[in-house]
Amino acid sequence: MQRNGGIVGNGGQPWVLRRVRLTWLSFMLFFILVFFPLIAHYYLTTIDEAGGPDKRIFGPRPGGELCEAKHVQDLCRIRESVSEELLQLEAKRQELNGEIARLNLRIEACKRSIDSAKQDLLQLKNVISQTEHSYKELMAQNQPKLSLPVRLLPDKDDPGYPPPKSPQSCRLHSCFDYARCPLTSGFPVYVYDTGSYPWGEKLDPLVKQAFASSVKSSVYVTDNPNIACLYIALVGEIQESPSSPLASPSDLEKQLKALPYWRSDGHNHLLVHLSINSLTQNFLYNVSTGRAAVAQSTFFERQYREGFDLVVSPLVHALSEPNFLEVPPQVPVKRKYLFTFQGEKVESLRSSLLEAPPQSFEEEMEGDPPADYDDRIIGTLKAVQDSHLDQVLVEFTCKNQAKPSLPTEWALCGKREDRLEVLKVSTFALVISPGDGQLVASAGCSMRLFEALEVGAIPVVLGDHSKLPYHHLIRWSEAVIMVPKPRITELHFLLRSISDNDLLAMRRQGRFLWETYFSTSESIFNTILASVRTSIQIPAAPIREEPAQEIPHKAGKLAGTDANLADNGDLDLGPVEVEPPYASPRFLRNFTYTAADVYRTWNRAPGPFHLFPHTPLDPVLPSEAKFLGSGTGFRPIGGGSGGSGKEFQAALGGNVPREQFTVVMLTYEREEVLMNSLERLNGLPYLNKVVVVWNSPKPPSDDLLWPDIGLPIVVVRTGKNSLNNRFLPWDAIETEAILSIDDDAHLRHDEIMFGFRVWREARDRIVGFPGRFHAWDLNHQSWLYNSNYSCELSMVLTGAAFFHKYYAYLYSYVMPRAIRDMVDEYINCEDIAMNFLVSHITRKPPIK
């Protein structure tokens, strides 16, 4: 215990000492740290104040005296140097930033230059491809471009040719002077004034007036006889009277030779005799016409020169056009009577009625054949009528006085109106040729043929020796049934065996032939000219195009492309045309169609391949003759070329033409809507140009800026506000394909391309987008027309549709004017008229 206590006691005294020392040291340090700086500050301050302002050591010195110190001077120099370097670095930084900005601008310019170079390269590639393609086309054609030959005309007083061996031996190669009719002559025709020759005063006034009216409307007639290819003189019909009898054959020959341009033998002359009666004078029968051709309705066999003379139709409607409203419809196919015949033949009538039933052909073959089959025909037809197997009407005696007729010819009965009423209810109409086999053509038979075709009764001609009008050019077998007289006993069976489809086709073709060739005096005259022109292989004269009177306009900014219209999905629309607009290939086949294809295309049902009503017997559109020098060529549109442009041609190979189309847009004082529609066409492939038909009498605004779509926009001024202007064949349209579109229509580019491809595969039809339906409502006995979206469609409206330019000619120049007048009256229905026109011609529906 003591040890421990001693230890504590011994150790307590030093601990106290150490504590005291630590306290003392802490106090001293605090004093030094607090009071010594204060004392030093005070002392130093006192020294500066005692020494005066000039002997200050630590206070501020004026004039930069502080920098006089060496170390301070070094610090100042360092600061100045650093400041200068900082300024230089800032200047360099700004300079580098400017250089970077300039380089960025150069980079952007280079990028744009690269894009432009790529576009130029692509265009150059397209141009090279196009040039190579054009070169291949030219090499494939292997025919140089030739200028028109110089026309050589014979002297005015050209020497005469040796006369033919006999009048029957005259043919075109031996009696026609081709030197006056070059292929490029245009077929000029000189028509003698009826007052310039003696018999002109004796001509029937009705015939003379109708003939003069037709001559004035012909595009071939010229007033210059020195360049004429053909000379025409009207020789009949002549009015007979006791005071002015017909001239003798010798006197008539002298009068013909006295014609100013007869040139001794009458070559390149055509003597036209138009009949208006069933009994017509054949006063040229014993007249030597030399090398002049004859065109009339009545011919004897020894008078007719095959391939040289023309059998023409009679002139029924001399000064008035037929009333088409009175023409019966073509359906139903079968009518009340199976066949009808009304006529009288005095020479054999009495013996035929009293004669016993005819012998069989087996019995006749054992003996001599009958000299005249008319007696057998009478007996057979009366037996068919009495059998009551079919309802027929045959009358061999006229209730009224029979019309005058030639010997052995069946005379017409009653008035023309009464005969037409019977034919309107007849499926077939019998036409019995004259009993005299030497009478190969007669005006009476032509009258019966004309009346049957007019009302839709299918003619049945008994007698295969008869020459029907223009028989060497018209394929009558498609509209007329030709039956030899010995087959009269088989006639009933033959007529019963014809199907309804064939009957309707023959009736339709007959109606077409009647309208085209026989209905008016103008059509008859044009048919006569076309027959001669076709025989000597001269292309038809061009049909006129509508001149486009352009309205000047200013192009504004470059049109953009609507993103909605440009989004075509995976569909490849083909290349945008970078070369100038490519017109339809020039039509170089008009000579071939006129000469080589004449017998193949003559007389089909009315269609784009076939006859053109304003220039009869032309197998193709007359304007094709003009296509040697224009870009509005027309090719047969029955078969399609398919595809939509160059890539189809490249893929298919061969000589399939590449093609573009023209947009025709009708507008009326809707400038903003029009500009938007035009902008949507920017970038559309295969677009040749846009033709804007300005239908308003008020011109566009002067400050109106038209969009620049990279293609021509032709603004056409119209004479009046008419919806028919949409279908005028403007000469500015250089493509066969026309896209008729309203100014407010919205179509994507892929839709237009799809429609163009479909149209190229069906070029003879309307191909479009808005559909309509029409039908005959039996319950209400009226037409039903609606626009419901059903699968039953019959029309495609032309507010957005493709069609061939050929139909623009037909609509404007061929379709009856009454239809166009109705469109103007209602200011509507032009699309319905176009649909009916195309379907009437092609017998095909449109394609939606």
Phi, psi and omega in degrees: 000319180292324179299314182294315181296323178295324180295316181294316183293322180290328182271351185284327184292317178293326180298323180292321180296314181298325180292320180295320180296318180296323180292318179296317180295320179297320180294320181294315180298319179298319180296314183297314185289334184261308190275331182292317176297324181293318180294319180294320179296316178297317182296314182294322179296321180294322180296315181296321181289324181289325182279348179095167184291338183277345184246031178287143180252313186256345180285170179293140183248128179288155177075021177071032181294339180295326183286352179288346176286142188298310183291328179290323179298322178297319179296323179294316178299320179296318180297316180297319180296318179295320179297317180296319179294322177297319177297318179295320178296322179295320178296317178297322179298314178297321178297318179294322177297318177297320178296321178297318179297317179296320178294322177297320177296319178295325178294315178297319178297321178294320178298315178296321178296323178293317178298316179296321178294323177297317178297317177297320179296318178296319178295319178297321177297317179295319179295318178297316178298318179296318179296316177298321180294317178296322178296318178296321178298316179295320179292325180291323179294324176054038177217121183289156174285122183249143172279163181294139180290155177288130182280126179252124179248142176292165178298157180298319178256063182289146182293149180286156178266157178298139183294154177295159183298324178211157178302330182285345185272002181289124174225172183300319184291337183253341185237002181240134181269100181290342182296335179276355187229068175297161181298330182263012183286335185083006177058064176286137183236130176253127181249125179293142173290132183296342178274359183267355178230157191299318184281000180296329179289339182271354182294147177299128182302324180295316179294318182297318181291318179295320180295316179297322179294321179292323180296321182294328184272357184276139179278350183267341186288134179234155177267354182260104182289343183288336180254003186291143173270323183228142177243128185242134174232128177278121183246355181190161020267142184256137176278122178270139176208151179301330182284333181228081179291164179294147178289152177290159179306319181294319178295322180293322176299317179297320180294323178294317181293341179278356177298143189302327186242028180292325177055050170073326184231356176075021180294149183063025174251148177229121179263115187255128177235109181261125183263139173241357179236157177292330175257104183246150181281129174257061188284355174269008186298313182257018181259131177277110181267005179063231179266012177275136177276158182238135176235109179205177185268339185242127179219141166264158188299318182285348179265328188280131178251106185300132179080359181237308175279162182240131169269114185251165180275157177289160180265093182274306179265090187288305185243354182235142176283151178295151178276103184290342177289337179271353179286127183292155177292162183278348176240151002291160186294310183265137184249189186300310181259141174292313173208158179222154173205132176227120181186171182214136179228102190294325187299319186242007186293310187295317181293328181290321182288331182268349186284150176292167178304146186294156176285165176285162180291331176296320178292324180291326181294335179286335180245205180277141178293149181294146180285333183221120182277355184298325178296318178294322180298318180299313182295319181293315182293324176293326177294320177295320180294321181285339181287338180059022174291322175223155179277113180232161179227111177232128179227121182255007172227136182277134177293322175256179181294134181288151177289150176299144183213167177285159176301142180067009179255143179284123183279150176283148182250141170067193180277159181297321180298321179292321179294322180293324179297323177290319182291334180295336179252022182244132174286316177237152176234121181281135175235105182268120180291159181301149179291335178282114181293342178284341179271091187279340179210139180218152180292328180296314178295323178294325176297315179298318179298316181298313182293323179294315179295327184296321184255008173086014173275128184287120182289138174240106185268118176267109182128105184277359180271354183285145177255111178281159182304133178054040187295337180280352180239327182264131176275089185290342182296345180271354179228344185228143176261118179260122183232126174298147181301325178298344180265023182298327180289341180262002185295316182299315178296320182296315181291326179289337185274353182279131183285163180296323180297318179292323178298316180294321179295318179292320179295318179295317179294322177297319177297320179295316179298319180296312181297322188280320192246335192236351194286323184228166177294326178294317179293324178295315180295316178297325179293321177298314179295317181295327178296313179293315182298319179291323181295327179262011168064045175255130179298157181289156176290150182290142171281147187287146172257158181279116180293132182268112176272104187284146174259120179299143180209158183256136177272135181262222183289162178294127183290140175272178180245126179295128182299324179293324180282331182277345180280100184250011179067223181270003183281126177272114183278351183093173185285148171283132184292120180257341177278172178303158180307134185258110180285168177298148180304140179301139180276110185249016187244017182294326177294319181297316181294324182289323187262305190278323187264015186297320184276349179270329189244010189300301200233044172286175174298156186303127181193174184298337179286338206246210196293146182251119190303327183282340175227086188303154178068007173273120183286347181224175183298132183299332182291353178294335177296334180278345190286356172297336183235011180225171183258015183257052186291150177237127176243165180305130187254015179286323179253142184268156175270341176075168176067191185226007178164219188292320185293330176292319179295317180294324181286324184277327183080184179076207184248034177292127185286140168283159194205151171232178179224162180245133175270124175248117186240120178269134182216158179212098171052045173228074190293315182295316178298320180296315180299320178296320179293322179293322178297327180291345179274356181295131180082008181284122180293153173064017177273124181276308177194173177240125176253112179264115178272104183277102189272003183261142174292339178275125182290167178296160180297145181293327182268011181285123178262119181273143182291145176266105182258009179082004181222159181295139171243111182258117179262117188256132176273134181253155180287327180209164179281103182214137176290342176293342179296340179299329187250016175289139180280078182296141179289345176288344178277111184253012179239158176284326182274130176238128172257103177276125187216142176285158182286350178245016181281142179241107178231133174287159181297323180292328176293318179295318179295321178296317177297323180293320179295318180295320180296321180296338177268353178214068190290342182270008184234164173277129179235118184202200192242305182283122183258154176222163181231136175220149179197164178273123181271109182292326183292319183257358179053052179205171180277138176256128181220124179210172182236030180291150185273075178246176178278357183259097183235147180229349181221153171236119185289148184273013172290345175198081185205149173266141170206164182278146179298337178306320183288339174293322175295315182296317181296319188274329189241343186246317180303141181307136183298333181300328180290316179294325176295324178293323176298318178293326181292315183269351185049048183190174167074013177293330178289324177295318179298318179293320178298315180294322180296310183294318179292326178294324183281315186268341187058037179226150177278165173286173180242124176267000000 
